[in-house]
Amino acid sequence: MRMILAATLAIAAFALAPSPLRAVGSDDSEPPKPTETTTQCEEGLVWDEKTKTCVKPEDTSLNDDQRFDAVRELAYTGRYEAAQLVLAAMTEGETSRVMTYQGFLLRQTGQIEEGIAAYERALALDPANILARSYYGQLLVQMDEIAMAEDQLTQIRAHGGQGSWAERSLASAIATGVTYTF
């Protein structure tokens, strides 16, 4: 009986514990699957699963996790301006997750200095944000700052990111020079 109780408590503690991966978004190595946001909604609108309609990103029926998923999906399809509009509608404020994707979108639209500042703000808020470190490292690869990118890879590993998408994608970018768009 004690073993069952201990196992149950351990599982509950793990499920409820803060996780850097959950805090900053998905560690999914797969591109986001298309939803009605990118297949049916007009530019600037997001699919609301509850109402089965396209709504403005500021609509109170959406929560920040839904907005975040839309940002990721829009970014993957190269619709960076639309993704920035959705990101601007996030209500959680200047969190590490928001700043990570702000940096990503700025990087993708060629606003390198602003992107660096956003990544650095994300890391100041949460030094264990391995997704921000991966995206920042990929930007450094694009800038041919390989030693600095390798430092970000070392930091990902130091923060428990071994085997994660963040680690694999940055290691691949350092090895090949090819970076990710999601």
C-alpha positions in Angstrom: 0.0 0.0 0.0 2.8 2.4 0.9 4.5 1.7 -2.5 1.2 2.5 -4.3 0.8 5.7 -2.3 4.4 6.7 -2.9 4.1 6.1 -6.6 0.9 8.0 -6.8 2.5 11.0 -5.0 5.6 10.9 -7.2 3.4 10.9 -10.4 1.3 13.8 -9.1 4.4 15.8 -8.1 5.9 15.3 -11.5 2.7 16.3 -13.3 2.2 19.4 -11.2 5.9 20.5 -11.0 6.9 23.5 -13.1 8.6 22.5 -16.2 10.8 24.7 -18.4 9.4 23.0 -21.5 5.8 23.5 -20.5 6.5 27.1 -19.5 7.9 28.1 -22.9 5.9 26.0 -25.3 6.1 22.8 -27.1 9.2 20.6 -27.3 7.5 18.9 -30.2 9.9 18.2 -33.1 7.0 18.1 -35.5 5.8 21.1 -37.4 2.4 22.4 -36.1 -0.5 20.8 -37.8 -2.6 23.1 -40.0 -5.9 24.2 -38.4 -8.7 26.4 -39.5 -6.5 29.4 -38.4 -4.4 28.9 -41.5 -6.8 27.0 -43.7 -10.1 29.0 -43.3 -9.6 32.2 -41.4 -9.0 35.5 -43.1 -5.7 37.1 -42.4 -5.5 38.4 -38.8 -8.1 36.0 -37.4 -7.8 32.9 -35.2 -10.0 29.8 -35.1 -12.0 29.5 -31.9 -12.8 25.8 -31.4 -15.6 26.5 -29.0 -17.6 28.7 -31.3 -16.4 27.1 -34.5 -15.7 30.6 -35.9 -12.8 32.8 -36.8 -12.3 35.5 -34.2 -9.9 38.4 -33.6 -6.9 37.4 -31.6 -8.0 39.7 -28.7 -11.3 37.9 -28.4 -11.9 36.9 -24.8 -13.1 33.4 -25.8 -9.4 32.6 -26.6 -6.8 31.9 -23.9 -3.1 32.5 -24.2 -2.3 28.8 -24.9 -4.7 29.0 -27.9 -3.1 32.2 -29.1 0.4 30.7 -28.6 -0.6 27.7 -30.7 -1.9 30.0 -33.4 1.4 32.0 -33.3 3.4 28.8 -33.8 1.2 27.7 -36.7 1.2 31.0 -38.4 5.0 31.3 -38.0 5.5 27.9 -39.5 3.5 28.9 -42.6 5.6 32.0 -43.0 2.8 34.4 -42.0 5.0 36.3 -39.5 3.0 39.6 -39.5 -0.2 37.7 -38.6 1.8 35.8 -36.0 3.0 39.0 -34.5 -0.6 40.4 -34.3 -1.7 37.3 -32.4 1.4 37.4 -30.1 0.6 41.1 -29.3 -2.9 40.0 -28.2 -1.4 37.7 -25.5 -2.6 38.7 -22.1 0.1 37.1 -20.0 2.4 40.1 -20.4 6.1 40.0 -21.0 6.8 36.4 -20.0 9.7 34.3 -21.1 7.4 32.4 -23.5 6.1 35.6 -25.1 9.6 37.1 -25.4 10.9 33.8 -26.9 8.4 34.0 -29.8 8.9 37.7 -30.1 12.6 37.1 -30.7 11.8 34.3 -33.1 9.4 36.5 -35.2 11.8 39.4 -35.2 14.6 37.1 -36.3 12.4 35.7 -39.1 11.5 39.2 -40.4 15.2 40.4 -40.4 15.0 42.5 -37.3 18.1 40.9 -35.8 19.1 43.4 -33.1 15.5 43.5 -31.8 15.4 39.7 -31.9 18.6 39.4 -29.9 17.1 41.8 -27.3 13.9 39.7 -27.1 15.8 36.5 -26.6 18.0 38.1 -24.0 14.9 39.4 -22.1 13.4 35.9 -22.3 16.6 34.4 -20.8 16.8 37.1 -18.1 13.3 36.2 -17.1 14.0 32.4 -17.2 17.6 31.3 -17.7 16.3 27.7 -18.0 14.2 28.5 -21.1 15.9 26.0 -23.4 13.6 26.9 -26.3 14.8 30.6 -26.2 18.4 29.3 -26.0 17.9 27.1 -29.0 16.3 29.8 -31.1 18.9 32.3 -30.0 21.6 29.8 -30.8 20.1 29.3 -34.3 20.2 33.1 -34.8 23.9 33.0 -33.8 24.5 30.3 -36.3 22.9 32.5 -39.0 25.3 35.2 -37.9 28.3 32.8 -38.1 28.9 33.2 -34.4 29.4 29.4 -33.9 31.3 29.6 -30.6 28.4 31.7 -29.1 25.9 29.2 -30.5 27.9 26.3 -28.9 27.7 28.2 -25.6 23.9 28.2 -25.9 24.0 24.5 -26.6 26.1 24.0 -23.5 23.5 26.0 -21.5 20.6 23.9 -22.9 22.4 20.8 -21.7 23.2 22.4 -18.3 19.5 23.2 -17.8 18.4 19.6 -18.4 17.7 19.8 -22.1 19.6 16.7 -23.2 17.7 14.8 -25.9 15.1 17.6 -26.3 14.1 19.2 -29.6 15.8 22.4 -28.4 19.1 20.6 -28.1 18.8 18.5 -31.3 17.7 21.5 -33.4 20.6 23.7 -32.3 23.1 20.9 -32.6 21.9 20.3 -36.1 22.0 24.0 -37.0 25.6 24.2 -35.7 26.6 21.1 -37.7 24.7 22.0 -40.9 24.0 25.7 -40.9 20.3 25.0 -41.4 17.9 26.5 -38.9 14.2 25.9 -38.1 11.2 28.0 -38.8 8.9 26.8 -36.0 
